[in-house]
Amino acid sequence: MLVYVFAVIAAVSVVIVAAYLFRNLGRGTEDADPNGATVRHAGVMLSALFLLVFAIAIVVPWSTADSARLNTYSEGQAIAGAYWSAAELPAPVNRQVQSELHDYTSFVRDKEWPLMANGRLSAEGWRRLDELRAQVTGLKATKDEVRDARSAVLGKLGDLSAARRQRAADAKQSSPSGVLVLTVLSGLAVGLFPILAGARPRGMTIVALLVMAGLVGLGVDLAFAIAHVFDGPLAVHPDAFTAVLQEFDGTPGGG
């Protein structure tokens, strides 16, 4: 953090020194006009800075959220694959494994999902997978068909564990606080700059200024809304797990 503070101080110091030297050398002209070169240049640069920070605050989290959403569907496909592969296991293990996969899916959707807003997954979810894997691994197979079915289920459970680990990593992703702070500060600077520069808007110019300020505020709010993958109004929802449960419950013999 101190590095950024020193960078700001250094940049401001360079401008102050340059302005002082040019004034003493008699170079340049007085520029107190709100529409002068100084104000126009500063306004353009502030707008560019806000757009740059806003793009970072929106594009990066949005890409992360899209990736996390796709991963939830990959996890759902792994659950469904393990469920249907388990049907080839001998009874009664096949029904037990399918029931536990159904319960795991319900657990993730209903109980674990709210925890991910705080950046973590439940330890119970890992325990459920470990017990399920141990149950399938411990199944004695004397026929090739059973061995093949057991290998298929274990392979899908491996895919499920990998997708779950990725979801755990996605749950920890959020926009850096520095980017959000800079988005707010640059947004305030863009909104207040015309007034601070000496402009006194009247009539329709006030309307234009207010519209601009409102849109900037909306953009800043959007940056906060998408700051965390699994929290906020634009968070990723457990639609993939709901679809899997509907597949299980809507199919004869499912659930």
KAVEN-V18723 format. One record per helix or strand of 3 or more residues. SS is the DSSP state (H for helix, E for strand). FROM is the first residue (numbers start at 1). TO is the last residue. If there is no record, write none. Layout:
BEGIN
ss: {SS | SS}
from: {FROM | FROM}
to: {TO | TO}
END
This chain:
BEGIN
ss: {H | H | H | H | H | H | H | H}
from: {2 | 37 | 93 | 123 | 144 | 177 | 204 | 239}
to: {24 | 86 | 118 | 137 | 171 | 196 | 225 | 249}
END
